[in-house]
Amino acid sequence: MRYLWSVPAAVIAWFVVGFSPTYLKGLPDGATTFVTPRTDLLVLGGFAGGVLAGLLVQRIRLAVPLVLVVAAGTWWLSVNSFDSRALLISLLAASAVGAFFGALGTRSSVIAAFALAVPVAWYALRPAVELEGWRWLWQLNGLLVAIGLALLLYVGCWRRGWPSAYYWLPLAAVYLASFAVVDGVKTVAESHGRSTDDVANAATDAFFQAFEPLLRNYWPWLVLAVLLAIPMVALKVRALPPPPPPPSPYDDRGNDAVLSDDLDWIDRQEPKRRLLARRETVG
């Protein structure tokens, strides 16, 4: 019965997170702004959608084939050509790897939260790239950074509740490091025609220089994210069923494991008693 809701929810989660930036390409001309498929959109989106799908389905042998079928079907329905094998293979591989990590979070969803850190940080930085010089850019970026951290902390406590809160500090550290990773990858992608040493030095500088402005500009939003995650987890814990009682250590043992040898006669079947002795015929 669980798959009656988990499988459709996983398909919707993968589509919204994994393919929504590119599915508009199949709409009629002039209906909306088109977003052509790009490797970064497909890899990070497919990976994030796969993590959510695996987290909902909870079974690797079901989650991985599910996201592969949905990814291939969505690619075909969005009027994308199967000749673009590099983009299609990137989408399928990222979705399968994401579903694998998501399904690993069956008992503790902290694994899925760590896996989602880089895609969430990448999504939070998108307005800064598209809306340079906008008046409310600081507020929008800070809000997205806070929402991303709050979602990661909430996903980390999805399965076990408050015991997973011990991982909030390393999870926040990985989330902040993910912004530096995104900046480093962008620097490498924009360094065409340069030597390997120059590219490595530029990527290293971009990685280490991303922490200071992020903490200086957005630290109030990070505190707000933690304060927002606390009631979210509290409401989730209240909705969780109570834990099952601990099993008895003697459930899998018979009476012989509990009673001493002097009392073995209790388990023996008593002989059938007769009130009158059987009368033997003499012939």
C-alpha positions as CSV (number, residue, x, y, z in Angstrom):
1,M,0.0,0.0,0.0
2,R,2.9,2.4,0.6
3,Y,3.8,2.3,-3.1
4,L,0.3,3.6,-4.0
5,W,1.4,7.1,-2.8
6,S,5.2,6.9,-2.8
7,V,5.7,6.0,-6.5
8,P,3.4,8.8,-7.9
9,A,4.9,11.3,-5.4
10,A,8.4,10.2,-6.5
11,V,7.6,10.7,-10.1
12,I,6.2,14.2,-9.5
13,A,9.1,15.1,-7.3
14,W,11.6,14.1,-9.9
15,F,9.8,16.0,-12.6
16,V,9.4,19.2,-10.7
17,V,13.0,19.3,-9.3
18,G,14.8,17.4,-12.1
19,F,13.3,18.4,-15.4
20,S,11.2,21.6,-14.8
21,P,13.9,24.0,-16.0
22,T,13.9,22.3,-19.4
23,Y,10.5,20.9,-20.1
24,L,9.2,24.3,-21.4
25,K,11.1,23.7,-24.6
26,G,8.3,21.6,-25.9
27,L,5.6,24.3,-25.6
28,P,4.4,26.3,-28.7
29,D,6.5,29.3,-29.8
30,G,5.7,32.5,-28.0
31,A,4.0,30.7,-25.1
32,T,6.8,31.3,-22.6
33,T,10.5,31.8,-22.4
34,F,12.3,28.8,-23.6
35,V,15.1,27.2,-21.7
36,T,17.3,25.0,-23.8
37,P,18.7,21.8,-22.2
38,R,22.1,22.4,-20.7
39,T,24.5,19.9,-19.0
40,D,24.4,21.8,-15.7
41,L,20.6,21.9,-15.6
42,L,20.3,18.2,-16.5
43,V,23.0,16.9,-14.2
44,L,22.1,18.9,-11.1
45,G,18.4,18.8,-11.7
46,G,18.3,15.1,-12.4
47,F,20.5,14.3,-9.4
48,A,18.3,16.4,-7.0
49,G,15.1,14.9,-8.4
50,G,16.6,11.4,-8.2
51,V,17.5,11.9,-4.5
52,L,14.0,13.0,-3.7
53,A,12.5,10.1,-5.6
54,G,14.8,7.5,-3.9
55,L,14.0,9.1,-0.5
56,L,10.2,8.6,-1.1
57,V,10.4,5.1,-2.7
58,Q,13.0,3.8,-0.2
59,R,14.0,0.9,-2.4
60,I,17.1,1.0,-4.6
61,R,15.9,-1.8,-6.9
62,L,12.7,0.1,-7.5
63,A,13.8,3.8,-7.4
64,V,16.6,3.5,-9.9
65,P,14.6,1.9,-12.7
66,L,11.7,4.2,-11.9
67,V,13.7,7.4,-12.4
68,L,15.3,6.0,-15.6
69,V,12.0,5.3,-17.2
70,V,10.5,8.6,-16.1
71,A,13.6,10.5,-17.3
72,A,13.6,8.8,-20.7
73,G,9.8,9.3,-21.1
74,T,10.0,13.0,-20.1
75,W,12.9,13.5,-22.5
76,W,10.7,12.1,-25.3
77,L,7.5,13.9,-24.3
78,S,9.4,17.3,-24.2
79,V,10.2,17.0,-28.0
80,N,13.9,16.6,-27.3
81,S,15.9,14.7,-29.8
82,F,17.4,11.4,-28.9
83,D,20.3,12.3,-31.1
84,S,21.7,14.4,-28.2
85,R,23.1,11.3,-26.5
86,A,25.5,13.3,-24.3
87,L,22.7,15.3,-22.7
88,L,20.4,12.3,-22.4
89,I,23.1,10.1,-20.9
90,S,23.9,12.9,-18.4
91,L,20.3,13.1,-17.4
92,L,19.9,9.4,-17.0
93,A,23.2,8.9,-15.1
94,A,22.6,11.8,-12.7
95,S,19.0,10.6,-12.0
96,A,20.1,7.1,-11.3
97,V,23.0,8.2,-9.0
98,G,20.7,10.5,-7.2
99,A,18.1,7.8,-6.7
100,F,20.8,5.5,-5.3
101,F,21.8,8.1,-2.7
102,G,18.2,8.9,-1.9
103,A,17.3,5.3,-1.3
104,L,20.3,4.9,1.0
105,G,18.5,7.4,3.3
106,T,15.8,4.9,4.2
107,R,16.7,4.7,7.8
108,S,18.5,8.0,8.2
109,S,17.8,10.7,5.7
110,V,21.0,12.6,6.6
111,I,22.7,10.9,3.6
112,A,20.0,12.4,1.3
113,A,20.4,15.8,2.9
114,F,24.2,15.8,2.3
115,A,23.7,14.7,-1.3
116,L,21.2,17.6,-1.9
117,A,23.7,20.3,-0.6
118,V,25.3,21.1,-4.0
119,P,22.1,21.2,-6.1
120,V,20.3,23.3,-3.5
121,A,23.3,25.7,-3.4
122,W,23.4,25.9,-7.2
123,Y,19.7,26.7,-7.3
124,A,20.1,29.4,-4.7
125,L,22.8,31.2,-6.7
126,R,20.8,31.3,-10.0
127,P,19.1,34.7,-9.4
128,A,22.4,36.3,-8.7
129,V,23.6,35.3,-12.1
130,E,20.4,36.3,-14.0
131,L,19.5,39.5,-12.1
132,E,22.7,41.5,-11.6
133,G,22.1,45.0,-10.3
134,W,18.5,44.3,-9.2
135,R,17.4,46.4,-6.3
136,W,16.1,43.5,-4.1
137,L,18.8,41.0,-5.1
138,W,20.2,40.8,-1.5
139,Q,16.8,40.0,-0.1
140,L,16.0,37.4,-2.7
141,N,19.4,35.7,-2.5
142,G,19.3,35.7,1.3
143,L,15.8,34.2,1.3
144,L,16.8,31.5,-1.2
145,V,19.9,30.7,0.9
146,A,17.8,30.5,4.1
147,I,15.1,28.3,2.4
148,G,17.8,25.9,1.1
149,L,19.4,25.5,4.5
150,A,16.1,25.0,6.2
151,L,15.1,22.3,3.7
152,L,18.3,20.5,4.1
153,L,18.0,20.5,7.9
154,Y,14.4,19.3,7.6
155,V,15.3,16.5,5.2
156,G,18.1,15.4,7.5
157,C,15.5,14.9,10.3
158,W,12.9,13.4,8.0
159,R,13.3,9.7,9.1
160,R,14.6,9.8,12.6
161,G,13.5,13.1,14.0
162,W,15.5,15.0,16.6
163,P,18.3,12.4,16.9
164,S,19.5,13.5,13.4
165,A,19.8,17.1,14.7
166,Y,23.4,16.2,15.8
167,Y,24.3,16.4,12.1
168,W,23.0,20.0,11.6
169,L,26.4,21.6,12.1
170,P,28.3,19.4,9.6
171,L,25.3,19.7,7.2
172,A,25.4,23.5,7.4
173,A,29.2,23.4,6.9
174,V,28.8,21.2,3.7
175,Y,26.0,23.5,2.5
176,L,28.3,26.6,2.8
177,A,31.1,24.6,1.1
178,S,28.8,23.8,-1.7
179,F,28.6,27.5,-2.7
180,A,32.4,27.5,-2.9
181,V,32.2,24.3,-5.0
182,V,29.7,26.0,-7.4
183,D,31.9,29.1,-7.8
184,G,35.0,26.9,-8.4
185,V,33.1,24.9,-11.1
186,K,31.9,28.0,-12.8
187,T,35.4,29.4,-12.9
188,V,36.7,26.2,-14.5
189,A,33.9,26.3,-17.0
190,E,34.6,29.9,-18.0
191,S,38.4,29.3,-18.4
192,H,38.6,28.2,-22.0
193,G,41.9,28.3,-23.7
194,R,44.0,28.9,-20.5
195,S,46.7,26.6,-19.2
196,T,45.9,23.9,-16.6
197,D,47.9,25.7,-13.9
198,D,46.0,29.0,-14.4
199,V,42.7,27.2,-14.4
200,A,43.6,25.3,-11.2
201,N,44.8,28.5,-9.5
202,A,41.7,30.5,-10.5
203,A,39.4,27.7,-9.3
204,T,41.2,27.4,-6.0
205,D,41.0,31.2,-5.4
206,A,37.3,31.2,-6.3
207,F,36.7,28.3,-3.9
208,F,38.3,30.0,-0.8
209,Q,37.1,33.5,-1.6
210,A,33.5,32.4,-1.6
211,F,33.2,31.8,2.1
212,E,34.0,35.3,3.5
213,P,31.4,37.3,1.5
214,L,28.8,34.6,2.0
215,L,29.1,34.6,5.8
216,R,29.4,38.4,5.9
217,N,26.3,39.1,3.8
218,Y,24.0,36.3,4.6
219,W,24.7,35.2,8.2
220,P,21.3,36.7,9.4
221,W,19.5,34.5,6.8
222,L,21.4,31.4,8.0
223,V,20.3,32.0,11.5
224,L,16.8,32.5,10.3
225,A,17.0,29.1,8.5
226,V,17.9,27.3,11.7
227,L,15.1,29.0,13.6
228,L,12.7,28.0,10.7
229,A,13.9,24.4,10.7
230,I,13.2,23.9,14.4
231,P,9.4,24.2,14.2
232,M,9.4,22.4,10.9
233,V,11.1,19.4,12.5
234,A,8.9,19.7,15.6
235,L,5.7,19.4,13.5
236,K,7.2,16.5,11.6
237,V,8.1,14.7,14.8
238,R,4.5,15.1,16.1
239,A,3.2,13.5,12.9
240,L,5.5,10.5,13.2
241,P,4.0,7.3,14.6
242,P,5.3,6.3,18.1
243,P,8.3,4.0,18.0
244,P,7.5,0.3,18.4
245,P,8.1,-1.3,21.8
246,P,11.5,-3.1,22.2
247,P,11.3,-6.8,21.4
248,S,11.4,-9.2,24.3
249,P,14.7,-11.1,24.5
250,Y,12.8,-14.4,25.0
251,D,10.4,-14.1,22.0
252,D,12.4,-16.4,19.8
253,R,13.1,-19.0,22.5
254,G,11.0,-21.8,23.7
255,N,10.1,-22.7,27.3
256,D,13.2,-24.8,27.5
257,A,15.4,-21.6,27.4
258,V,13.5,-20.1,30.4
259,L,12.7,-23.1,32.6
260,S,15.3,-25.1,34.3
261,D,15.9,-28.8,33.6
262,D,14.0,-29.8,36.6
263,L,10.8,-28.4,35.1
264,D,11.0,-30.1,31.7
265,W,8.2,-32.3,32.7
266,I,5.8,-29.4,32.2
267,D,6.3,-29.5,28.4
268,R,5.7,-33.3,28.3
269,Q,2.4,-34.6,27.2
270,E,0.6,-36.3,30.0
271,P,-0.5,-39.9,29.4
272,K,-4.2,-40.5,28.9
273,R,-5.8,-41.8,32.1
274,R,-8.5,-44.4,32.3
275,L,-10.9,-44.7,35.2
276,L,-11.4,-48.5,34.6
277,A,-8.7,-51.0,33.6
278,R,-9.1,-52.5,30.1
279,R,-10.7,-55.9,30.4
280,E,-8.7,-58.6,28.5
281,T,-10.6,-61.5,26.9
282,V,-9.3,-65.0,27.5
283,G,-9.9,-67.3,24.5
